[in-house]
Amino acid sequence: MYCQALRRAQEAQSLQELIDEYNVNAPAYKRIYSIKVRESEFEKTASRKIKRS
């Protein structure tokens, strides 16, 4: 459990660093303001498409 949580935190931190580098040169309308890291995949249909609710 702890290892997975630590790994997730490190991945989120490295993603944030990449986003910060991108945002320096990106125009305001293209900047990334927030991200959400999911712990599980989206629910899928039988044909492996994302299910819409």
PDBQT receptor file of N, H, CA, C and O in Angstrom, charges set to zero:
ATOM      1  N   MET A   1       0.822  -1.200   0.000  1.00  0.00    +0.000 N 
ATOM      2  CA  MET A   1       0.000   0.000   0.000  1.00  0.00    +0.000 C 
ATOM      3  C   MET A   1       0.861   1.258   0.000  1.00  0.00    +0.000 C 
ATOM      4  O   MET A   1       0.690   2.135  -0.846  1.00  0.00    +0.000 OA
ATOM      5  N   TYR A   2       1.788   1.340   0.952  1.00  0.00    +0.000 N 
ATOM      6  H   TYR A   2       1.927   0.627   1.639  1.00  0.00    +0.000 HD
ATOM      7  CA  TYR A   2       2.610   2.539   1.088  1.00  0.00    +0.000 C 
ATOM      8  C   TYR A   2       3.452   2.748  -0.166  1.00  0.00    +0.000 C 
ATOM      9  O   TYR A   2       3.593   3.870  -0.650  1.00  0.00    +0.000 OA
ATOM     10  N   CYS A   3       4.010   1.657  -0.684  1.00  0.00    +0.000 N 
ATOM     11  H   CYS A   3       3.895   0.745  -0.291  1.00  0.00    +0.000 HD
ATOM     12  CA  CYS A   3       4.848   1.752  -1.883  1.00  0.00    +0.000 C 
ATOM     13  C   CYS A   3       4.044   2.305  -3.057  1.00  0.00    +0.000 C 
ATOM     14  O   CYS A   3       4.524   3.162  -3.800  1.00  0.00    +0.000 OA
ATOM     15  N   GLN A   4       2.835   1.814  -3.214  1.00  0.00    +0.000 N 
ATOM     16  H   GLN A   4       2.446   1.118  -2.611  1.00  0.00    +0.000 HD
ATOM     17  CA  GLN A   4       2.006   2.281  -4.321  1.00  0.00    +0.000 C 
ATOM     18  C   GLN A   4       1.658   3.750  -4.149  1.00  0.00    +0.000 C 
ATOM     19  O   GLN A   4       1.664   4.506  -5.121  1.00  0.00    +0.000 OA
ATOM     20  N   ALA A   5       1.355   4.162  -2.924  1.00  0.00    +0.000 N 
ATOM     21  H   ALA A   5       1.350   3.549  -2.134  1.00  0.00    +0.000 HD
ATOM     22  CA  ALA A   5       1.020   5.561  -2.673  1.00  0.00    +0.000 C 
ATOM     23  C   ALA A   5       2.230   6.447  -2.933  1.00  0.00    +0.000 C 
ATOM     24  O   ALA A   5       2.100   7.531  -3.502  1.00  0.00    +0.000 OA
ATOM     25  N   LEU A   6       3.403   5.989  -2.519  1.00  0.00    +0.000 N 
ATOM     26  H   LEU A   6       3.508   5.108  -2.057  1.00  0.00    +0.000 HD
ATOM     27  CA  LEU A   6       4.635   6.757  -2.739  1.00  0.00    +0.000 C 
ATOM     28  C   LEU A   6       4.927   6.865  -4.229  1.00  0.00    +0.000 C 
ATOM     29  O   LEU A   6       5.298   7.933  -4.715  1.00  0.00    +0.000 OA
ATOM     30  N   ARG A   7       4.764   5.771  -4.949  1.00  0.00    +0.000 N 
ATOM     31  H   ARG A   7       4.462   4.903  -4.554  1.00  0.00    +0.000 HD
ATOM     32  CA  ARG A   7       5.012   5.775  -6.391  1.00  0.00    +0.000 C 
ATOM     33  C   ARG A   7       4.046   6.717  -7.098  1.00  0.00    +0.000 C 
ATOM     34  O   ARG A   7       4.448   7.465  -7.990  1.00  0.00    +0.000 OA
ATOM     35  N   ARG A   8       2.769   6.686  -6.703  1.00  0.00    +0.000 N 
ATOM     36  H   ARG A   8       2.442   6.079  -5.979  1.00  0.00    +0.000 HD
ATOM     37  CA  ARG A   8       1.769   7.566  -7.288  1.00  0.00    +0.000 C 
ATOM     38  C   ARG A   8       2.130   9.031  -7.045  1.00  0.00    +0.000 C 
ATOM     39  O   ARG A   8       1.984   9.870  -7.935  1.00  0.00    +0.000 OA
ATOM     40  N   ALA A   9       2.599   9.330  -5.840  1.00  0.00    +0.000 N 
ATOM     41  H   ALA A   9       2.718   8.649  -5.118  1.00  0.00    +0.000 HD
ATOM     42  CA  ALA A   9       2.982  10.702  -5.518  1.00  0.00    +0.000 C 
ATOM     43  C   ALA A   9       4.172  11.144  -6.366  1.00  0.00    +0.000 C 
ATOM     44  O   ALA A   9       4.212  12.281  -6.835  1.00  0.00    +0.000 OA
ATOM     45  N   GLN A  10       5.131  10.256  -6.564  1.00  0.00    +0.000 N 
ATOM     46  H   GLN A  10       5.098   9.332  -6.184  1.00  0.00    +0.000 HD
ATOM     47  CA  GLN A  10       6.295  10.588  -7.387  1.00  0.00    +0.000 C 
ATOM     48  C   GLN A  10       5.889  10.797  -8.846  1.00  0.00    +0.000 C 
ATOM     49  O   GLN A  10       6.392  11.706  -9.506  1.00  0.00    +0.000 OA
ATOM     50  N   GLU A  11       4.990   9.966  -9.346  1.00  0.00    +0.000 N 
ATOM     51  H   GLU A  11       4.581   9.227  -8.810  1.00  0.00    +0.000 HD
ATOM     52  CA  GLU A  11       4.518  10.124 -10.722  1.00  0.00    +0.000 C 
ATOM     53  C   GLU A  11       3.764  11.434 -10.896  1.00  0.00    +0.000 C 
ATOM     54  O   GLU A  11       3.934  12.125 -11.900  1.00  0.00    +0.000 OA
ATOM     55  N   ALA A  12       2.939  11.772  -9.925  1.00  0.00    +0.000 N 
ATOM     56  H   ALA A  12       2.800  11.211  -9.109  1.00  0.00    +0.000 HD
ATOM     57  CA  ALA A  12       2.202  13.035  -9.992  1.00  0.00    +0.000 C 
ATOM     58  C   ALA A  12       3.161  14.216  -9.968  1.00  0.00    +0.000 C 
ATOM     59  O   ALA A  12       2.952  15.207 -10.668  1.00  0.00    +0.000 OA
ATOM     60  N   GLN A  13       4.217  14.111  -9.160  1.00  0.00    +0.000 N 
ATOM     61  H   GLN A  13       4.387  13.307  -8.591  1.00  0.00    +0.000 HD
ATOM     62  CA  GLN A  13       5.205  15.190  -9.076  1.00  0.00    +0.000 C 
ATOM     63  C   GLN A  13       5.956  15.343 -10.401  1.00  0.00    +0.000 C 
ATOM     64  O   GLN A  13       6.177  16.465 -10.858  1.00  0.00    +0.000 OA
ATOM     65  N   SER A  14       6.345  14.237 -11.017  1.00  0.00    +0.000 N 
ATOM     66  H   SER A  14       6.165  13.326 -10.646  1.00  0.00    +0.000 HD
ATOM     67  CA  SER A  14       7.058  14.332 -12.294  1.00  0.00    +0.000 C 
ATOM     68  C   SER A  14       6.145  14.855 -13.400  1.00  0.00    +0.000 C 
ATOM     69  O   SER A  14       6.597  15.592 -14.276  1.00  0.00    +0.000 OA
ATOM     70  N   LEU A  15       4.864  14.480 -13.370  1.00  0.00    +0.000 N 
ATOM     71  H   LEU A  15       4.497  13.880 -12.658  1.00  0.00    +0.000 HD
ATOM     72  CA  LEU A  15       3.904  15.037 -14.321  1.00  0.00    +0.000 C 
ATOM     73  C   LEU A  15       3.774  16.545 -14.136  1.00  0.00    +0.000 C 
ATOM     74  O   LEU A  15       3.736  17.297 -15.110  1.00  0.00    +0.000 OA
ATOM     75  N   GLN A  16       3.705  16.977 -12.887  1.00  0.00    +0.000 N 
ATOM     76  H   GLN A  16       3.736  16.366 -12.095  1.00  0.00    +0.000 HD
ATOM     77  CA  GLN A  16       3.566  18.403 -12.604  1.00  0.00    +0.000 C 
ATOM     78  C   GLN A  16       4.783  19.182 -13.099  1.00  0.00    +0.000 C 
ATOM     79  O   GLN A  16       4.641  20.297 -13.599  1.00  0.00    +0.000 OA
ATOM     80  N   GLU A  17       5.981  18.603 -12.965  1.00  0.00    +0.000 N 
ATOM     81  H   GLU A  17       6.097  17.696 -12.559  1.00  0.00    +0.000 HD
ATOM     82  CA  GLU A  17       7.184  19.259 -13.470  1.00  0.00    +0.000 C 
ATOM     83  C   GLU A  17       7.124  19.428 -14.985  1.00  0.00    +0.000 C 
ATOM     84  O   GLU A  17       7.479  20.486 -15.504  1.00  0.00    +0.000 OA
ATOM     85  N   LEU A  18       6.679  18.396 -15.698  1.00  0.00    +0.000 N 
ATOM     86  H   LEU A  18       6.390  17.536 -15.276  1.00  0.00    +0.000 HD
ATOM     87  CA  LEU A  18       6.541  18.492 -17.155  1.00  0.00    +0.000 C 
ATOM     88  C   LEU A  18       5.518  19.555 -17.543  1.00  0.00    +0.000 C 
ATOM     89  O   LEU A  18       5.730  20.321 -18.484  1.00  0.00    +0.000 OA
ATOM     90  N   ILE A  19       4.424  19.592 -16.821  1.00  0.00    +0.000 N 
ATOM     91  H   ILE A  19       4.252  18.970 -16.057  1.00  0.00    +0.000 HD
ATOM     92  CA  ILE A  19       3.381  20.579 -17.104  1.00  0.00    +0.000 C 
ATOM     93  C   ILE A  19       3.897  21.991 -16.850  1.00  0.00    +0.000 C 
ATOM     94  O   ILE A  19       3.616  22.904 -17.627  1.00  0.00    +0.000 OA
ATOM     95  N   ASP A  20       4.646  22.172 -15.773  1.00  0.00    +0.000 N 
ATOM     96  H   ASP A  20       4.874  21.430 -15.142  1.00  0.00    +0.000 HD
ATOM     97  CA  ASP A  20       5.209  23.488 -15.475  1.00  0.00    +0.000 C 
ATOM     98  C   ASP A  20       6.153  23.952 -16.576  1.00  0.00    +0.000 C 
ATOM     99  O   ASP A  20       6.145  25.124 -16.951  1.00  0.00    +0.000 OA
ATOM    100  N   GLU A  21       6.968  23.036 -17.094  1.00  0.00    +0.000 N 
ATOM    101  H   GLU A  21       6.975  22.083 -16.789  1.00  0.00    +0.000 HD
ATOM    102  CA  GLU A  21       7.869  23.381 -18.197  1.00  0.00    +0.000 C 
ATOM    103  C   GLU A  21       7.081  23.786 -19.443  1.00  0.00    +0.000 C 
ATOM    104  O   GLU A  21       7.440  24.745 -20.126  1.00  0.00    +0.000 OA
ATOM    105  N   TYR A  22       6.023  23.064 -19.729  1.00  0.00    +0.000 N 
ATOM    106  H   TYR A  22       5.731  22.285 -19.174  1.00  0.00    +0.000 HD
ATOM    107  CA  TYR A  22       5.183  23.374 -20.888  1.00  0.00    +0.000 C 
ATOM    108  C   TYR A  22       4.508  24.730 -20.723  1.00  0.00    +0.000 C 
ATOM    109  O   TYR A  22       4.463  25.523 -21.663  1.00  0.00    +0.000 OA
ATOM    110  N   ASN A  23       3.988  24.993 -19.535  1.00  0.00    +0.000 N 
ATOM    111  H   ASN A  23       4.025  24.349 -18.771  1.00  0.00    +0.000 HD
ATOM    112  CA  ASN A  23       3.220  26.210 -19.293  1.00  0.00    +0.000 C 
ATOM    113  C   ASN A  23       4.049  27.483 -19.400  1.00  0.00    +0.000 C 
ATOM    114  O   ASN A  23       3.494  28.559 -19.620  1.00  0.00    +0.000 OA
ATOM    115  N   VAL A  24       5.351  27.383 -19.250  1.00  0.00    +0.000 N 
ATOM    116  H   VAL A  24       5.802  26.509 -19.071  1.00  0.00    +0.000 HD
ATOM    117  CA  VAL A  24       6.213  28.573 -19.336  1.00  0.00    +0.000 C 
ATOM    118  C   VAL A  24       6.072  29.242 -20.701  1.00  0.00    +0.000 C 
ATOM    119  O   VAL A  24       5.977  30.466 -20.788  1.00  0.00    +0.000 OA
ATOM    120  N   ASN A  25       6.059  28.444 -21.759  1.00  0.00    +0.000 N 
ATOM    121  H   ASN A  25       6.136  27.449 -21.688  1.00  0.00    +0.000 HD
ATOM    122  CA  ASN A  25       6.031  28.996 -23.114  1.00  0.00    +0.000 C 
ATOM    123  C   ASN A  25       4.660  28.945 -23.785  1.00  0.00    +0.000 C 
ATOM    124  O   ASN A  25       4.487  29.484 -24.878  1.00  0.00    +0.000 OA
ATOM    125  N   ALA A  26       3.704  28.316 -23.153  1.00  0.00    +0.000 N 
ATOM    126  H   ALA A  26       3.844  27.879 -22.264  1.00  0.00    +0.000 HD
ATOM    127  CA  ALA A  26       2.381  28.168 -23.763  1.00  0.00    +0.000 C 
ATOM    128  C   ALA A  26       1.549  29.431 -23.557  1.00  0.00    +0.000 C 
ATOM    129  O   ALA A  26       1.640  30.074 -22.511  1.00  0.00    +0.000 OA
ATOM    130  N   PRO A  27       0.745  29.783 -24.546  1.00  0.00    +0.000 N 
ATOM    131  CA  PRO A  27      -0.164  30.916 -24.360  1.00  0.00    +0.000 C 
ATOM    132  C   PRO A  27      -1.210  30.584 -23.292  1.00  0.00    +0.000 C 
ATOM    133  O   PRO A  27      -1.456  29.413 -23.003  1.00  0.00    +0.000 OA
ATOM    134  N   ALA A  28      -1.807  31.589 -22.723  1.00  0.00    +0.000 N 
ATOM    135  H   ALA A  28      -1.607  32.541 -22.958  1.00  0.00    +0.000 HD
ATOM    136  CA  ALA A  28      -2.732  31.414 -21.600  1.00  0.00    +0.000 C 
ATOM    137  C   ALA A  28      -3.869  30.456 -21.912  1.00  0.00    +0.000 C 
ATOM    138  O   ALA A  28      -4.273  29.684 -21.043  1.00  0.00    +0.000 OA
ATOM    139  N   TYR A  29      -4.397  30.485 -23.135  1.00  0.00    +0.000 N 
ATOM    140  H   TYR A  29      -4.069  31.112 -23.842  1.00  0.00    +0.000 HD
ATOM    141  CA  TYR A  29      -5.535  29.633 -23.458  1.00  0.00    +0.000 C 
ATOM    142  C   TYR A  29      -5.155  28.160 -23.643  1.00  0.00    +0.000 C 
ATOM    143  O   TYR A  29      -6.037  27.305 -23.718  1.00  0.00    +0.000 OA
ATOM    144  N   LYS A  30      -3.839  27.850 -23.719  1.00  0.00    +0.000 N 
ATOM    145  H   LYS A  30      -3.122  28.545 -23.658  1.00  0.00    +0.000 HD
ATOM    146  CA  LYS A  30      -3.390  26.465 -23.875  1.00  0.00    +0.000 C 
ATOM    147  C   LYS A  30      -2.745  25.907 -22.611  1.00  0.00    +0.000 C 
ATOM    148  O   LYS A  30      -2.327  24.749 -22.600  1.00  0.00    +0.000 OA
ATOM    149  N   ARG A  31      -2.655  26.693 -21.563  1.00  0.00    +0.000 N 
ATOM    150  H   ARG A  31      -2.995  27.633 -21.573  1.00  0.00    +0.000 HD
ATOM    151  CA  ARG A  31      -2.007  26.233 -20.340  1.00  0.00    +0.000 C 
ATOM    152  C   ARG A  31      -2.836  25.173 -19.634  1.00  0.00    +0.000 C 
ATOM    153  O   ARG A  31      -4.066  25.176 -19.682  1.00  0.00    +0.000 OA
ATOM    154  N   ILE A  32      -2.127  24.274 -18.983  1.00  0.00    +0.000 N 
ATOM    155  H   ILE A  32      -1.128  24.272 -18.944  1.00  0.00    +0.000 HD
ATOM    156  CA  ILE A  32      -2.767  23.218 -18.199  1.00  0.00    +0.000 C 
ATOM    157  C   ILE A  32      -2.814  23.703 -16.761  1.00  0.00    +0.000 C 
ATOM    158  O   ILE A  32      -1.775  23.963 -16.155  1.00  0.00    +0.000 OA
ATOM    159  N   TYR A  33      -4.012  23.827 -16.214  1.00  0.00    +0.000 N 
ATOM    160  H   TYR A  33      -4.857  23.616 -16.706  1.00  0.00    +0.000 HD
ATOM    161  CA  TYR A  33      -4.168  24.376 -14.873  1.00  0.00    +0.000 C 
ATOM    162  C   TYR A  33      -4.316  23.320 -13.795  1.00  0.00    +0.000 C 
ATOM    163  O   TYR A  33      -3.954  23.559 -12.643  1.00  0.00    +0.000 OA
ATOM    164  N   SER A  34      -4.840  22.162 -14.146  1.00  0.00    +0.000 N 
ATOM    165  H   SER A  34      -5.134  21.967 -15.082  1.00  0.00    +0.000 HD
ATOM    166  CA  SER A  34      -4.979  21.106 -13.145  1.00  0.00    +0.000 C 
ATOM    167  C   SER A  34      -4.998  19.742 -13.827  1.00  0.00    +0.000 C 
ATOM    168  O   SER A  34      -5.354  19.615 -14.999  1.00  0.00    +0.000 OA
ATOM    169  N   ILE A  35      -4.610  18.737 -13.066  1.00  0.00    +0.000 N 
ATOM    170  H   ILE A  35      -4.321  18.841 -12.114  1.00  0.00    +0.000 HD
ATOM    171  CA  ILE A  35      -4.667  17.368 -13.553  1.00  0.00    +0.000 C 
ATOM    172  C   ILE A  35      -5.314  16.500 -12.481  1.00  0.00    +0.000 C 
ATOM    173  O   ILE A  35      -5.303  16.836 -11.297  1.00  0.00    +0.000 OA
ATOM    174  N   LYS A  36      -5.870  15.391 -12.917  1.00  0.00    +0.000 N 
ATOM    175  H   LYS A  36      -5.879  15.118 -13.879  1.00  0.00    +0.000 HD
ATOM    176  CA  LYS A  36      -6.446  14.437 -11.978  1.00  0.00    +0.000 C 
ATOM    177  C   LYS A  36      -5.923  13.061 -12.367  1.00  0.00    +0.000 C 
ATOM    178  O   LYS A  36      -6.195  12.570 -13.463  1.00  0.00    +0.000 OA
ATOM    179  N   VAL A  37      -5.181  12.450 -11.474  1.00  0.00    +0.000 N 
ATOM    180  H   VAL A  37      -4.960  12.849 -10.583  1.00  0.00    +0.000 HD
ATOM    181  CA  VAL A  37      -4.620  11.130 -11.729  1.00  0.00    +0.000 C 
ATOM    182  C   VAL A  37      -5.589  10.099 -11.164  1.00  0.00    +0.000 C 
ATOM    183  O   VAL A  37      -5.876  10.092  -9.967  1.00  0.00    +0.000 OA
ATOM    184  N   ARG A  38      -6.084   9.241 -12.028  1.00  0.00    +0.000 N 
ATOM    185  H   ARG A  38      -5.851   9.247 -13.001  1.00  0.00    +0.000 HD
ATOM    186  CA  ARG A  38      -7.045   8.216 -11.608  1.00  0.00    +0.000 C 
ATOM    187  C   ARG A  38      -6.311   7.000 -11.070  1.00  0.00    +0.000 C 
ATOM    188  O   ARG A  38      -5.229   6.655 -11.543  1.00  0.00    +0.000 OA
ATOM    189  N   GLU A  39      -6.905   6.358 -10.084  1.00  0.00    +0.000 N 
ATOM    190  H   GLU A  39      -7.785   6.638  -9.700  1.00  0.00    +0.000 HD
ATOM    191  CA  GLU A  39      -6.325   5.145  -9.520  1.00  0.00    +0.000 C 
ATOM    192  C   GLU A  39      -6.789   3.900 -10.255  1.00  0.00    +0.000 C 
ATOM    193  O   GLU A  39      -6.192   2.834 -10.106  1.00  0.00    +0.000 OA
ATOM    194  N   SER A  40      -7.846   4.022 -11.046  1.00  0.00    +0.000 N 
ATOM    195  H   SER A  40      -8.331   4.888 -11.167  1.00  0.00    +0.000 HD
ATOM    196  CA  SER A  40      -8.348   2.880 -11.805  1.00  0.00    +0.000 C 
ATOM    197  C   SER A  40      -8.753   3.353 -13.194  1.00  0.00    +0.000 C 
ATOM    198  O   SER A  40      -8.923   4.546 -13.447  1.00  0.00    +0.000 OA
ATOM    199  N   GLU A  41      -8.902   2.381 -14.083  1.00  0.00    +0.000 N 
ATOM    200  H   GLU A  41      -8.764   1.412 -13.878  1.00  0.00    +0.000 HD
ATOM    201  CA  GLU A  41      -9.315   2.718 -15.443  1.00  0.00    +0.000 C 
ATOM    202  C   GLU A  41     -10.773   3.142 -15.471  1.00  0.00    +0.000 C 
ATOM    203  O   GLU A  41     -11.528   2.871 -14.538  1.00  0.00    +0.000 OA
ATOM    204  N   PHE A  42     -11.161   3.807 -16.544  1.00  0.00    +0.000 N 
ATOM    205  H   PHE A  42     -10.547   4.027 -17.303  1.00  0.00    +0.000 HD
ATOM    206  CA  PHE A  42     -12.561   4.127 -16.753  1.00  0.00    +0.000 C 
ATOM    207  C   PHE A  42     -13.322   2.822 -16.980  1.00  0.00    +0.000 C 
ATOM    208  O   PHE A  42     -12.749   1.845 -17.460  1.00  0.00    +0.000 OA
ATOM    209  N   GLU A  43     -14.606   2.804 -16.639  1.00  0.00    +0.000 N 
ATOM    210  H   GLU A  43     -15.072   3.598 -16.249  1.00  0.00    +0.000 HD
ATOM    211  CA  GLU A  43     -15.437   1.651 -16.902  1.00  0.00    +0.000 C 
ATOM    212  C   GLU A  43     -15.607   1.522 -18.410  1.00  0.00    +0.000 C 
ATOM    213  O   GLU A  43     -15.832   2.518 -19.098  1.00  0.00    +0.000 OA
ATOM    214  N   LYS A  44     -15.500   0.290 -18.930  1.00  0.00    +0.000 N 
ATOM    215  H   LYS A  44     -15.317  -0.518 -18.371  1.00  0.00    +0.000 HD
ATOM    216  CA  LYS A  44     -15.529   0.070 -20.374  1.00  0.00    +0.000 C 
ATOM    217  C   LYS A  44     -16.727  -0.772 -20.784  1.00  0.00    +0.000 C 
ATOM    218  O   LYS A  44     -17.272  -1.546 -19.997  1.00  0.00    +0.000 OA
ATOM    219  N   THR A  45     -17.123  -0.596 -22.049  1.00  0.00    +0.000 N 
ATOM    220  H   THR A  45     -16.680   0.033 -22.689  1.00  0.00    +0.000 HD
ATOM    221  CA  THR A  45     -18.183  -1.415 -22.629  1.00  0.00    +0.000 C 
ATOM    222  C   THR A  45     -17.568  -2.727 -23.117  1.00  0.00    +0.000 C 
ATOM    223  O   THR A  45     -16.360  -2.934 -22.995  1.00  0.00    +0.000 OA
ATOM    224  N   ALA A  46     -18.397  -3.608 -23.666  1.00  0.00    +0.000 N 
ATOM    225  H   ALA A  46     -19.378  -3.440 -23.764  1.00  0.00    +0.000 HD
ATOM    226  CA  ALA A  46     -17.906  -4.886 -24.184  1.00  0.00    +0.000 C 
ATOM    227  C   ALA A  46     -16.935  -4.693 -25.345  1.00  0.00    +0.000 C 
ATOM    228  O   ALA A  46     -16.059  -5.528 -25.571  1.00  0.00    +0.000 OA
ATOM    229  N   SER A  47     -17.089  -3.600 -26.075  1.00  0.00    +0.000 N 
ATOM    230  H   SER A  47     -17.800  -2.922 -25.892  1.00  0.00    +0.000 HD
ATOM    231  CA  SER A  47     -16.191  -3.327 -27.198  1.00  0.00    +0.000 C 
ATOM    232  C   SER A  47     -14.982  -2.488 -26.791  1.00  0.00    +0.000 C 
ATOM    233  O   SER A  47     -14.277  -1.947 -27.643  1.00  0.00    +0.000 OA
ATOM    234  N   ARG A  48     -14.745  -2.383 -25.470  1.00  0.00    +0.000 N 
ATOM    235  H   ARG A  48     -15.318  -2.822 -24.777  1.00  0.00    +0.000 HD
ATOM    236  CA  ARG A  48     -13.577  -1.722 -24.874  1.00  0.00    +0.000 C 
ATOM    237  C   ARG A  48     -13.570  -0.204 -25.052  1.00  0.00    +0.000 C 
ATOM    238  O   ARG A  48     -12.511   0.421 -24.993  1.00  0.00    +0.000 OA
ATOM    239  N   LYS A  49     -14.744   0.391 -25.268  1.00  0.00    +0.000 N 
ATOM    240  H   LYS A  49     -15.604  -0.116 -25.315  1.00  0.00    +0.000 HD
ATOM    241  CA  LYS A  49     -14.866   1.847 -25.325  1.00  0.00    +0.000 C 
ATOM    242  C   LYS A  49     -15.256   2.350 -23.941  1.00  0.00    +0.000 C 
ATOM    243  O   LYS A  49     -15.854   1.611 -23.159  1.00  0.00    +0.000 OA
ATOM    244  N   ILE A  50     -14.926   3.585 -23.637  1.00  0.00    +0.000 N 
ATOM    245  H   ILE A  50     -14.440   4.185 -24.272  1.00  0.00    +0.000 HD
ATOM    246  CA  ILE A  50     -15.274   4.154 -22.342  1.00  0.00    +0.000 C 
ATOM    247  C   ILE A  50     -16.779   4.322 -22.251  1.00  0.00    +0.000 C 
ATOM    248  O   ILE A  50     -17.416   4.879 -23.144  1.00  0.00    +0.000 OA
ATOM    249  N   LYS A  51     -17.332   3.829 -21.151  1.00  0.00    +0.000 N 
ATOM    250  H   LYS A  51     -16.814   3.376 -20.425  1.00  0.00    +0.000 HD
ATOM    251  CA  LYS A  51     -18.768   3.905 -20.915  1.00  0.00    +0.000 C 
ATOM    252  C   LYS A  51     -19.148   5.317 -20.501  1.00  0.00    +0.000 C 
ATOM    253  O   LYS A  51     -18.510   5.904 -19.626  1.00  0.00    +0.000 OA
ATOM    254  N   ARG A  52     -20.172   5.858 -21.119  1.00  0.00    +0.000 N 
ATOM    255  H   ARG A  52     -20.690   5.382 -21.829  1.00  0.00    +0.000 HD
ATOM    256  CA  ARG A  52     -20.659   7.195 -20.758  1.00  0.00    +0.000 C 
ATOM    257  C   ARG A  52     -21.901   7.054 -19.908  1.00  0.00    +0.000 C 
ATOM    258  O   ARG A  52     -22.779   6.239 -20.192  1.00  0.00    +0.000 OA
ATOM    259  N   SER A  53     -21.963   7.857 -18.861  1.00  0.00    +0.000 N 
ATOM    260  H   SER A  53     -21.249   8.519 -18.631  1.00  0.00    +0.000 HD
ATOM    261  CA  SER A  53     -23.134   7.767 -17.979  1.00  0.00    +0.000 C 
ATOM    262  C   SER A  53     -24.096   8.887 -18.205  1.00  0.00    +0.000 C 
ATOM    263  O   SER A  53     -25.131   8.955 -17.542  1.00  0.00    +0.000 OA
TER     264      SER A  53
